[in-house]
């Protein structure tokens, strides 16, 4: 993060997300502040709390994408949850502490993958030796390969050893050049003997099934199973086994815990769904307020027990989002409002934004469809006027039906290219031009009909 200034972070976000500059700046500053906090004196470091953010805007304008790209830039453990999935303790639903446990599991997976990359060369070397042992036993006696040649060894032993080494090196070269890929070998693989256990637990007890699995894994040791597989698959299986042997689980867990506590990001979507309207204080509103009160200590900073140890949430960055059409941020309980000091309002997308979304980002929709059909040998060419027509139709349907933002473009593009996608395997070498007329012919009737556009687009 030392090289990622707020300006560079915004520039990276611009590659994938159109518009929403104020929100991008806000999250860029929040991310940079995490790096800054790590540079201050240690006695002050723990006193600097992250500035949590609420992003307010309609669906499909880029709230989730901003948070996801941000976490990818920072290489931080990232978890997206929906506030409506959590309920007050005592009601049916997930315990809010489960989000921290899930975030830790993501952090452990990230740390393990990084450790795998470091250890992979060593694991591949060991796996190659094991595979050569499997390939060679009928050609070179095992005792010869592993014998220690001392000064009293006979001339015959020296010759056997030399032949064995030459044969082994020959097979090693063939293995690396892919000349043994069609050969089948028999290997032993570990098979889990733990029985499948489904546990229906009350809120706060989500880890019961995990703990039971750990207990059963000790009671039922793993079994080995002999399989016949091709050499490349065998090598892949053996490499994974060697990686699992080499990796230091305690080191991975310790690294993951530190990363989660210092750089973890949790994106809480649909926060407006648990905000009370303020007009009633009974029924569902009680449960909504209960969810907010349960969320409060997690966001404020507390300790959460997990099977890997205690996690402190003081410096985890929380980014919340919601449309807030009915409820307002001021409908949240005051204590929770205070834990989200930064507010970013995302604007609804216009026709011009849709044109940019179709063409500008690195993962632009037009580019995606061109690359997909290129695999079938079909070349797609979009006229600029056709792209403008698609954007205009998307904006029109969003106005007349439910406004779902940029997601409407996916629906329209899929409907527009449905026939071409279906026929593509039989159109090798064909160039298809998408013209404004084609767009109107395919979609105009559906757009004009309220019933059809509501159900199809």
Secondary structure as the mmCIF struct_conf table of DSSP 4:
data_model
#
loop_
_struct_conf.conf_type_id
_struct_conf.id
_struct_conf.beg_label_comp_id
_struct_conf.beg_label_asym_id
_struct_conf.beg_label_seq_id
_struct_conf.end_label_comp_id
_struct_conf.end_label_asym_id
_struct_conf.end_label_seq_id
TURN_TY1_P TURN_TY1_P1 UNK A 2 UNK A 3
HELX_RH_AL_P HELX_RH_AL_P1 UNK A 6 UNK A 14
TURN_TY1_P TURN_TY1_P2 UNK A 15 UNK A 16
BEND BEND1 UNK A 19 UNK A 19
HELX_RH_AL_P HELX_RH_AL_P2 UNK A 21 UNK A 39
BEND BEND2 UNK A 40 UNK A 40
HELX_RH_AL_P HELX_RH_AL_P3 UNK A 42 UNK A 45
TURN_TY1_P TURN_TY1_P3 UNK A 46 UNK A 47
STRN STRN1 UNK A 53 UNK A 56
TURN_TY1_P TURN_TY1_P4 UNK A 59 UNK A 60
BEND BEND3 UNK A 61 UNK A 62
HELX_RH_AL_P HELX_RH_AL_P4 UNK A 63 UNK A 74
TURN_TY1_P TURN_TY1_P5 UNK A 75 UNK A 75
STRN STRN2 UNK A 78 UNK A 82
HELX_RH_3T_P HELX_RH_3T_P1 UNK A 83 UNK A 85
STRN STRN3 UNK A 86 UNK A 86
TURN_TY1_P TURN_TY1_P6 UNK A 89 UNK A 90
BEND BEND4 UNK A 91 UNK A 93
STRN STRN4 UNK A 94 UNK A 94
TURN_TY1_P TURN_TY1_P7 UNK A 96 UNK A 97
HELX_RH_AL_P HELX_RH_AL_P5 UNK A 98 UNK A 136
TURN_TY1_P TURN_TY1_P8 UNK A 137 UNK A 139
BEND BEND5 UNK A 140 UNK A 140
HELX_RH_AL_P HELX_RH_AL_P6 UNK A 142 UNK A 146
TURN_TY1_P TURN_TY1_P9 UNK A 151 UNK A 152
HELX_RH_AL_P HELX_RH_AL_P7 UNK A 155 UNK A 176
TURN_TY1_P TURN_TY1_P10 UNK A 177 UNK A 182
STRN STRN5 UNK A 184 UNK A 191
HELX_LH_PP_P HELX_LH_PP_P1 UNK A 194 UNK A 196
TURN_TY1_P TURN_TY1_P11 UNK A 203 UNK A 204
TURN_TY1_P TURN_TY1_P12 UNK A 206 UNK A 207
HELX_RH_AL_P HELX_RH_AL_P8 UNK A 208 UNK A 219
BEND BEND6 UNK A 220 UNK A 220
STRN STRN6 UNK A 223 UNK A 230
HELX_RH_AL_P HELX_RH_AL_P9 UNK A 231 UNK A 246
BEND BEND7 UNK A 247 UNK A 247
HELX_RH_AL_P HELX_RH_AL_P10 UNK A 249 UNK A 263
STRN STRN7 UNK A 265 UNK A 269
HELX_RH_3T_P HELX_RH_3T_P2 UNK A 271 UNK A 274
BEND BEND8 UNK A 275 UNK A 275
BEND BEND9 UNK A 278 UNK A 279
BEND BEND10 UNK A 282 UNK A 282
TURN_TY1_P TURN_TY1_P13 UNK A 283 UNK A 283
HELX_RH_AL_P HELX_RH_AL_P11 UNK A 284 UNK A 300
STRN STRN8 UNK A 303 UNK A 306
TURN_TY1_P TURN_TY1_P14 UNK A 307 UNK A 308
STRN STRN9 UNK A 309 UNK A 312
TURN_TY1_P TURN_TY1_P15 UNK A 314 UNK A 315
STRN STRN10 UNK A 317 UNK A 322
BEND BEND11 UNK A 325 UNK A 327
HELX_RH_3T_P HELX_RH_3T_P3 UNK A 329 UNK A 331
BEND BEND12 UNK A 332 UNK A 332
HELX_RH_AL_P HELX_RH_AL_P12 UNK A 334 UNK A 338
TURN_TY1_P TURN_TY1_P16 UNK A 339 UNK A 339
STRN STRN11 UNK A 342 UNK A 345
HELX_LH_PP_P HELX_LH_PP_P2 UNK A 346 UNK A 349
HELX_RH_AL_P HELX_RH_AL_P13 UNK A 351 UNK A 359
TURN_TY1_P TURN_TY1_P17 UNK A 360 UNK A 360
BEND BEND13 UNK A 361 UNK A 361
TURN_TY1_P TURN_TY1_P18 UNK A 362 UNK A 363
HELX_RH_AL_P HELX_RH_AL_P14 UNK A 365 UNK A 374
TURN_TY1_P TURN_TY1_P19 UNK A 375 UNK A 377
HELX_LH_PP_P HELX_LH_PP_P3 UNK A 378 UNK A 378
STRN STRN12 UNK A 379 UNK A 382
HELX_RH_AL_P HELX_RH_AL_P15 UNK A 384 UNK A 400
BEND BEND14 UNK A 401 UNK A 401
TURN_TY1_P TURN_TY1_P20 UNK A 405 UNK A 406
HELX_RH_AL_P HELX_RH_AL_P16 UNK A 407 UNK A 416
TURN_TY1_P TURN_TY1_P21 UNK A 417 UNK A 417
HELX_RH_AL_P HELX_RH_AL_P17 UNK A 418 UNK A 423
HELX_RH_3T_P HELX_RH_3T_P4 UNK A 424 UNK A 426
TURN_TY1_P TURN_TY1_P22 UNK A 428 UNK A 429
STRN STRN13 UNK A 431 UNK A 434
HELX_RH_AL_P HELX_RH_AL_P18 UNK A 436 UNK A 448
HELX_RH_AL_P HELX_RH_AL_P19 UNK A 450 UNK A 456
#
